[in-house]
Amino acid sequence: MMDYLIKILALLLFANTLISQELDRVAVIVNDGVVLESDIQQKIKDFKKNATLNGEKIPSDKVLRENIQEQLITAEIQLQIADKVGIKISDEELNLTLKRLAQQNNLEIEDFIKVVEERGDSYSDLREEVRKNLKINRVQQGRIQNKIQISKDELNNFLQTEEAQNQLGPELKVKQILIKNNSSQNIDEIYQETLYGLQNGISIENLISNFSEDNNLGDLGWRKLPAFPELFSSSLKDMKIGDLSMPIKSGAGNHILFLEDKRGPTVMFEKQWDVRHILLIPNRIRPDTASENLINEIKNKIESGESFSELASEYSDDPGSKQEGGNLGWAGEGVYDDEFERQMIKSNLNEITDPFLSQFGWHILEVLGTRVEDKTNKNIEDRAFSYLFNRKFDEELETDLQELRADAFVEIKELD
């Protein structure tokens, strides 16, 4: 239990600082603030304890003191900026942050407090150290975030690198049909027969058995994209599970690739619904009861054979969908109003729901189809953007902190 707590506290600038109760001395003057000798000594003590528990090398006392002293000087400068621009961290935000720290370690906040205090540390001191770090983070975000620009070309170029593909790309399970160069089989005919077979429920294993001249039974195993020959990876990078590549010519013959599966932390699938609806928004001329009565009449008309699309165009108060016959297109969870989503999820295909009330008004809806969409590539793009952003943020932050340090008045007091 102590190990994972130590990791958290180490990330928070050795957050369990204890305030000395005895008369202290000023170690560093920073503008109109100070760094106390007790702060430096406590940080040194905390660093050594954490490094020992984690099996890390401890630098010499001179180097360690210099590093920690610089960290505290930089922190003091940023806290002064926070105070100057009026940054404040409410108790509510602070409590939420501490609760999240506890949850990340599978602890309720009460247990988290107990672990801190069992280590002989002060939870109230920890709270104030976390508050300081939240203020510093707010300063950094405000000074750095708007300086960072990532273009679409920059993102795409990064995604093509082996670094990105190895870090973010999923493992692909690929099978192939190989038709050798001296084969009597025609590759175009084999491709069409394979495509037809898959569309009609024949397994890829049976199709490989029927057509392939590959001694490995067509199994290329699990690999990341860079591990495939470039001829293959250029086709595989845009394929979804169940897709069949066009024939690929190599020195060994012609290959037809089948993407059987994906795995890895970036793999993501999303269930989506294709929905159309009619919305009536109550108003002064047509209040709530009248709107409810009208939506029931519209439902009855649809069930009597009238066109949903035409009735949506005539009656719906949703300007975005009424011109499309009420069609909202494909969407996953988290897009619509809570009650609308609940009705959508529980609905059977091609059945009109009973009228229901959302925050917008009275609806009827019909689910036209469902699908599971592969969102892996979008997820990889999002993670790649975050990776580039964080890398640039760290670079900009380092430069900014150096400039702040250079512009500050800092006087390091000589020790007796």
Buried (B, 14 or more C-beta within 10 A) or exposed (E): EEEEBBEBBBEBBBBBBBEBEEEBEEBBBBBEBBBBBBBBBBBBEBBBBBBEEEEEEEBEEEEBBEBBBBBBBBBBBBBBBBEEEEBEBEEEEBEEBBBEBBEEBEBEBEEBBBBBEEBEBBBEBBBBBBBBBBBBBBBBEEBBEEEBEBEEEBBEEBBEEEEBBEBBBBBBBBBBBBBEEEBEBEBEEBBEBBEEBBEEEBEBEEBBEEBBBBEEEBBBEBBBBBBBEEBBBEBBBEBEBEBBBEBBEEEEBBBBBBBBBBEBEBBBBBEBBBBBBBBBEBEEEBEEEEBBBBBBEBBEBBEEEEEBBEBBBEBBBBEEBBEBBBBBEBBBEEBBEEBBBEBBEEBEEEEBBEBBBBEBBBBBBBBBEBEEBBBBBEBBBBBBBEBBBEEBBEEBBEEBBEEBBEEBEBEEEEEE
